[in-house]
Amino acid sequence: MTRYIQRHSLLTRVTHGVAAVSCILLAVSGLFVFWPELGGSIMGGDFTYMMRMLHRLLAIPFILVPLFALFKSPSGAAHLFKEDIFGKWDKDDYAWAMKFPFYLFAPGKVHMPPQHHVKSAQRLADGALLFFCVIMAVTGMILWLNTGLLPSGGMKVEFSGETILWARLLHDIFFFLTVFVGIAHIYLGAGIFQPYRGTARIMFGDGKVSESDAAYHWGYWANEEIALGKNVTVEKDGKAN
C-alpha cells in the first residue's frame, strides 16, 4: 500500500497538456514559417503553405485553453502568480537554486534542501516560459491579423511597417528562447533526468505523486499536504482506498 498526494487538478493537467502539445507542434510548424525554403526544398510549396496554415490553427488552442482556465479558476491563476511564480524565497530556496547546477551532474552526491509547492529555480523557468508564450501569442496575433484571419485574407487588420517589424523580431527571438527553456523543461518534467523518473504522471496522468517522491522533491509541501490529509489517498494494486 502506497500513499499518494493529489498534486494537480484535472483542469491544470488538461491546460498544461494542451499548451505543451500545441507548443511543440507550433515550434515544428513555425520552422517552415521562419524558414520557408525548408519546406520548399523537402516537400514543395504546397507543403510549406499547409504548415503555415497549421501554425495558425495551432495557435487557437495554445491561446484559448489557458484563457479558459484563467476564467474557470481565477483562484488557481492567482495562486500560480502569487505563490508558484512570484512567491517569496527563503534560505532553502536560495540554497536549492545554488546547488541545482551541481545536482544535474551528480544527483546522487548532492543533497538538496526541502522545497515548497514549486521549486525555486522552477519558478524562474515557469515564469520565463509564461512570459515568452505571452509575447509570442501577442506578436503572433499581430502577424496573423496583418495577413488576414482567413486563408483568403479576410478580416485583415493593417498595422504599420514598424509594428510588423518589431512583431516579427520579437516573435522569432522568443521562439528560440521558448525552445531552449522548453527542452530543459521536458528533460526534467518528462522524467528523462533520473531523479525525476515517474513524475510525468503528475501532469500527464492522474495528477498524483507518491508520498516518498513528494517528500524528496517538495518536502515542505508534502508535509503540509499530509498534515491536512484531504488530498492524500492510499492505493493498493492500483486502486484508491
C-alpha positions, -999 to +999 in steps of 0.1 A: +000+000+000+013+034-010+001+068+000-003+094-028-009+131-028-031+148-054-008+174-068-026+188-098-063+191-107-078+179-140-081+215-152-044+221-146-034+189-163-056+195-194-044+231-197-008+220-193-012+191-218-029+213-245-003+240-240+026+216-241+014+197-272+004+228-291+036+245-282+057+216-296+036+215-328+038+253-331+076+250-328+078+224-356+054+242-379+070+275-371+102+264-386+086+264-420+072+299-414+106+312-402+125+293-430+101+288-460+129+273-481+130+244-457+096+232-468+101+240-504+133+220-506+118+190-489+081+187-499+074+216-522+055+249-519+021+233-511+036+216-480+050+249-468+016+266-472-001+238-453+024+242-424+018+279-423-019+274-421-014+247-394+008+271-375-021+295-373-047+268-363-025+255-335-023+290-321-060+288-313-059+261-285-025+275-274-042+308-266-078+299-258-073+269-235-051+288-209-075+318-211-104+294-204-086+280-174-079+315-162-116+324-162-127+290-150-104+291-119-093+326-111-082+315-076-059+289-092-045+315-115-040+339-086-021+311-067+000+304-097+012+340-100+013+349-063+029+317-049+042+294-076+060+321-097+064+352-076+064+336-042+090+349-017+122+329-015+135+316+018+170+304+026+163+268+013+150+283-020+183+301-025+203+271-014+184+248-038+190+272-068+227+274-060+231+236-058+210+228-088+238+230-115+259+205-094+228+183-088+223+180-126+257+163-130+259+144-097+223+139-083+234+111-060+261+131-043+244+165-038+219+168-010+191+192-020+171+212+007+133+207+010+111+228-012+076+242-013+049+236-039+072+247-067+110+246-065+128+279-066+146+275-099+115+261-114+096+293-105+121+312-126+118+288-155+080+287-153+078+325-151+101+328-181+081+303-202+048+321-193+063+354-203+078+340-235+045+325-245+025+356-239+049+376-261+047+350-288+009+349-286+006+387-288+031+391-316+017+361-334-018+376-334-004+409-348+013+390-377-018+368-383-042+398-383-019+417-407-022+389-433-059+382-425-076+358-401-090+338-430-069+319-456-084+341-483-070+372-465-104+382-450-107+400-417-074+417-422-061+444-399-035+469-412-005+476-389+024+499-395+056+486-410+075+493-378+049+474-358+052+443-381+090+445-380+090+445-342+064+418-340+085+395-363+117+402-345+102+396-310+083+365-322+115+350-336+136+358-306+111+345-281+105+314-303+142+304-298+141+312-261+110+291-256+126+262-274+157+264-253+138+266-219+112+241-232+138+215-239+152+218-203+116+217-190+109+184-210+142+169-198+131+173-162+093+171-164+092+140-186+115+121-163+144+118-186+166+131-157+169+100-135+158+116-101+126+127-119+116+093-133+079+087-129+070+123-123+054+126-158+023+110-142+018+143-123+009+162-154+001+135-180-015+110-157-039+112-127-020+142-111-008+121-081+026+118-067+037+091-042+045+103-006+081+093-010+086+113-042+067+142-028+089+143+003+121+140-019+112+168-043+089+191-023+095+183+014+077+213+029+047+210+006+044+172+012+044+177+050+017+203+047-005+181+025+000+150+047-009+171+078-041+183+061-049+149+047-077+160+022-056+153-009-040+121+004-051+087-008-039+051-002-036+028-032-033-009-032-029-028-065-036+005-085-069+011-066-075+040-042-089+034-008 
